[in-house]
């Protein structure tokens, strides 16, 4: 597998640990700064108990993949203003904040902005190492009514560690969710590719209907790899694709 895909390992976990350090969720926020309202458990609670409680390996794999497609918790935590944040401007909207973190003699600076319009709220965050350039980290938006949003996580900052692989700037994780008028959740997680020959390395597309039934499709390198579906009780079926070879099966609700 391409070395860049392995970024889900040490570099990502390290930065998450850095960003969570010193954050206070109960810190009083300025009037012009808001947090995400999206909570993944609200979507997970729509799944039928029969699917969640099934002992079938494929049913449990299905639940795990849905959880992963919703796993924006680390990014949302990073958007919380830490207790040592310093306001860098005095504008009432679109304000820029920054805070610095010192580690073994090195200084990291994290910048973020918040703004809103009549229907949406927007967040951006950048990372700077020492006196070097700023690199993209997070771009996000959410509808004010909570019915949809997006978080884009950029690997651009990895150039701080690895100047050799400068094409990290086009590598992203993207999370998208929406709730339609019928109460159906649409969720998508994409590991976007920086390779001109393919659009994404991995992708999960999930539909959870208001009655709990739904579908999940998982792609590798633009090609459908898994299709899973389940009913409102939790009974389900799956199809595995590998080139011209397919394998099918089903599970019973637990």
Phi, psi and omega per residue, in radians:
X1 nan 2.537 -3.139
X2 -0.944 2.398 -3.101
X3 -0.968 -0.596 -3.069
X4 -1.152 -0.513 3.135
X5 -1.169 -0.475 3.140
X6 -1.232 -0.088 3.109
X7 -0.986 -0.346 3.116
X8 -1.096 -0.155 -3.136
X9 -1.541 -2.024 -2.878
X10 -1.134 -0.696 -3.063
X11 -1.164 -0.763 -3.124
X12 -1.151 -0.819 -3.125
X13 -1.094 -0.641 3.127
X14 -1.103 -0.834 -3.088
X15 -1.168 -0.660 3.085
X16 -1.014 -0.754 3.134
X17 -1.099 -0.680 3.114
X18 -1.092 -0.835 -3.022
X19 -1.227 -0.618 -3.117
X20 -1.223 -0.471 -3.119
X21 -1.027 2.204 3.027
X22 1.484 0.018 -3.121
X23 -1.450 2.464 3.094
X24 -2.137 2.006 -3.128
X25 -1.238 -0.389 -3.117
X26 -1.660 0.145 3.121
X27 -1.103 2.363 3.125
X28 -1.185 2.174 -3.092
X29 -1.610 2.678 3.060
X30 -1.170 2.773 -3.095
X31 -1.071 -0.487 -3.044
X32 -1.718 0.328 3.113
X33 -2.188 2.278 -3.131
X34 -2.182 2.785 3.101
X35 -1.892 2.855 3.037
X36 -1.034 2.511 3.015
X37 -1.711 -0.249 -3.071
X38 -1.132 2.333 3.065
X39 -2.258 2.187 -3.065
X40 -1.120 -0.516 -3.096
X41 -1.137 -0.448 3.115
X42 -1.088 -0.695 3.101
X43 -1.278 -0.783 -3.122
X44 -1.079 -0.563 3.135
X45 -1.159 -0.268 3.112
X46 -1.406 -0.283 3.125
X47 -1.197 2.481 3.126
X48 -1.169 2.493 3.128
X49 -1.026 -0.549 3.131
X50 -1.084 -0.554 3.077
X51 -1.316 -0.811 -3.106
X52 -1.120 -0.645 -3.066
X53 -1.570 -0.069 3.130
X54 -1.126 2.427 3.120
X55 -1.576 -0.025 3.133
X56 -1.177 2.377 -3.090
X57 -1.056 -0.708 -3.120
X58 -1.208 -0.646 3.093
X59 -1.098 -0.746 3.124
X60 -1.191 -0.624 3.065
X61 -1.103 -0.679 3.109
X62 -1.067 -0.819 3.131
X63 -1.091 -0.751 3.137
X64 -1.071 -0.724 -3.117
X65 -1.188 -0.595 3.073
X66 -1.160 -0.753 3.111
X67 -1.048 -0.735 3.139
X68 -1.127 -0.652 3.129
X69 -1.183 -0.347 -3.137
X70 -1.763 -0.011 -2.950
X71 -1.383 1.336 3.076
X72 -1.818 0.207 -3.000
X73 -1.027 -0.740 -3.110
X74 -1.140 -0.708 -3.132
X75 -1.159 -0.732 -3.140
X76 -1.116 -0.681 3.091
X77 -1.090 -0.631 -3.128
X78 -1.200 -0.357 3.124
X79 -1.473 -0.079 3.086
X80 -1.351 2.349 -3.124
X81 -1.202 2.113 3.129
X82 -1.302 2.882 -3.029
X83 -1.205 -0.308 3.122
X84 -1.861 0.413 3.103
X85 -1.185 2.493 3.133
X86 -2.145 2.144 3.131
X87 -1.200 2.311 -3.088
X88 -1.774 -0.110 3.069
X89 -2.660 3.017 -3.060
X90 -2.040 0.274 3.142
X91 -1.190 2.538 -3.097
X92 -1.301 -0.424 3.139
X93 -2.443 2.632 -3.091
X94 1.229 0.443 -3.076
X95 -1.164 2.595 3.074
X96 -1.905 2.298 3.092
X97 -2.057 2.732 3.003
X98 -2.609 2.698 3.000
X99 -2.541 2.655 -3.095
X100 -1.994 2.637 -3.138
X101 -2.379 2.205 -3.111
X102 -1.796 2.296 -3.112
X103 -2.483 2.008 3.105
X104 0.903 0.740 3.076
X105 1.517 -0.120 3.119
X106 -1.763 2.627 -3.116
X107 -2.026 2.224 3.031
X108 -1.907 2.380 3.074
X109 -2.128 2.299 -3.122
X110 -2.009 2.157 -3.128
X111 -1.956 2.399 2.991
X112 -2.530 2.709 3.132
X113 -2.210 2.705 3.071
X114 -2.388 2.375 3.038
X115 -2.632 2.965 -3.137
X116 -2.636 2.787 2.982
X117 -2.228 -2.800 -3.041
X118 -1.194 -0.375 -3.056
X119 -2.172 -0.338 -3.033
X120 -2.356 2.796 2.962
X121 -2.032 2.568 -3.029
X122 -2.302 2.474 3.089
X123 -2.324 2.523 2.959
X124 -2.410 2.617 3.069
X125 -2.461 2.444 3.106
X126 -2.238 2.772 -3.128
X127 -2.151 2.392 3.074
X128 -2.249 2.358 3.095
X129 -1.900 2.056 -3.103
X130 1.063 -2.288 3.110
X131 -1.729 0.242 -3.090
X132 -1.315 -3.057 -3.118
X133 -1.270 2.814 3.037
X134 -1.458 2.504 3.091
X135 -2.121 2.538 3.105
X136 -1.082 2.519 3.072
X137 -2.289 -1.051 -3.108
X138 -2.310 2.368 2.919
X139 -2.254 2.224 -3.044
X140 -2.566 2.711 3.006
X141 -2.607 2.745 3.101
X142 -2.586 2.439 3.051
X143 -1.198 2.499 -3.088
X144 -1.142 -0.428 3.103
X145 -1.490 0.035 3.096
X146 1.335 0.172 -3.038
X147 -1.532 0.029 3.125
X148 3.108 2.844 3.122
X149 -3.129 -3.133 -3.115
X150 -2.676 2.468 3.001
X151 -2.215 2.189 3.071
X152 -2.011 2.096 3.122
X153 -1.818 2.136 -3.085
X154 -1.740 2.431 3.040
X155 -1.540 0.143 -3.107
X156 -0.951 -0.662 -3.108
X157 -1.090 -0.335 -3.098
X158 -1.106 -0.343 3.078
X159 -1.064 -0.350 3.045
X160 -1.040 -0.584 -3.131
X161 -1.610 -0.655 -2.872
X162 -2.337 1.501 -3.106
X163 -1.198 -0.307 -3.079
X164 -1.176 -0.634 -3.063
X165 -1.768 1.279 -3.027
X166 -1.233 -0.213 -3.126
X167 -1.387 0.115 3.032
X168 -1.029 -0.383 -3.059
X169 -1.082 -0.376 -3.128
X170 -1.793 0.234 -3.092
X171 -1.820 2.220 -3.058
X172 -2.479 2.692 2.811
X173 -1.864 2.300 -3.140
X174 -2.208 2.235 3.078
X175 -1.999 2.244 3.118
X176 -2.300 2.394 3.058
X177 -2.476 2.665 3.075
X178 -2.683 2.639 3.088
X179 -2.122 2.036 -3.081
X180 -1.523 3.101 -3.041
X181 -1.141 -0.365 -3.140
X182 -1.556 -0.010 3.139
X183 1.515 0.318 3.128
X184 -1.660 2.337 3.105
X185 -1.672 2.319 3.032
X186 -2.018 2.169 -3.075
X187 -2.296 2.437 3.122
X188 -2.496 2.300 2.998
X189 -2.096 2.258 -3.098
X190 -2.283 2.280 2.969
X191 -1.715 1.626 -3.016
X192 -1.236 2.494 -3.091
X193 -1.583 2.595 2.972
X194 -1.766 0.195 3.126
X195 -1.618 2.220 -3.078
X196 -1.160 -0.288 -3.090
X197 -1.504 -0.332 3.133
X198 -2.391 2.667 -3.108
X199 -1.509 -0.598 -3.112
X200 -2.646 2.572 3.071
X201 -1.336 -0.776 -3.134
X202 -2.475 2.626 3.127
X203 -2.717 2.361 3.024
X204 -2.123 2.250 3.111
X205 -2.133 2.115 -3.011
X206 -2.185 2.373 2.990
X207 -2.140 2.156 3.064
X208 -2.105 1.927 -3.103
X209 -1.288 2.889 -3.106
X210 -1.061 -0.493 -3.139
X211 -1.526 0.032 3.108
X212 1.720 -0.311 3.090
X213 -1.236 2.905 -3.141
X214 3.090 -3.056 3.131
X215 -2.439 2.713 3.042
X216 -2.424 2.321 3.047
X217 -2.214 2.311 -3.101
X218 -2.125 2.278 -3.077
X219 -2.063 2.581 2.982
X220 -2.196 2.184 3.129
X221 0.874 0.857 3.069
X222 1.312 -0.027 -3.043
X223 -1.948 2.338 3.118
X224 -1.072 2.221 -3.081
X225 -1.937 -0.701 -3.128
X226 -2.361 2.465 2.892
X227 -2.254 2.218 3.113
X228 -2.266 2.558 3.058
X229 -2.599 2.703 -3.095
X230 -2.587 2.750 -3.133
X231 -1.693 -3.087 -3.055
X232 -1.180 -0.317 3.110
X233 -1.498 -0.578 -3.120
X234 2.140 -0.051 3.013
X235 -1.203 2.510 -3.078
X236 -2.632 3.073 3.109
X237 -2.532 2.853 -3.114
X238 -2.549 2.677 3.046
X239 -2.282 2.267 3.118
X240 -1.899 2.252 -3.111
X241 -2.022 2.353 3.004
X242 -2.564 1.589 -3.038
X243 1.144 -2.241 3.125
X244 -1.453 -0.105 -3.112
X245 -1.581 2.361 3.050
X246 -2.314 2.642 3.085
X247 -2.394 2.441 -3.092
X248 -2.233 2.823 3.090
X249 -2.984 -3.139 -3.139
X250 -2.590 2.913 3.063
X251 -2.421 2.771 3.120
X252 -1.816 2.567 3.101
X253 -1.065 2.562 -3.122
X254 -1.672 nan nan
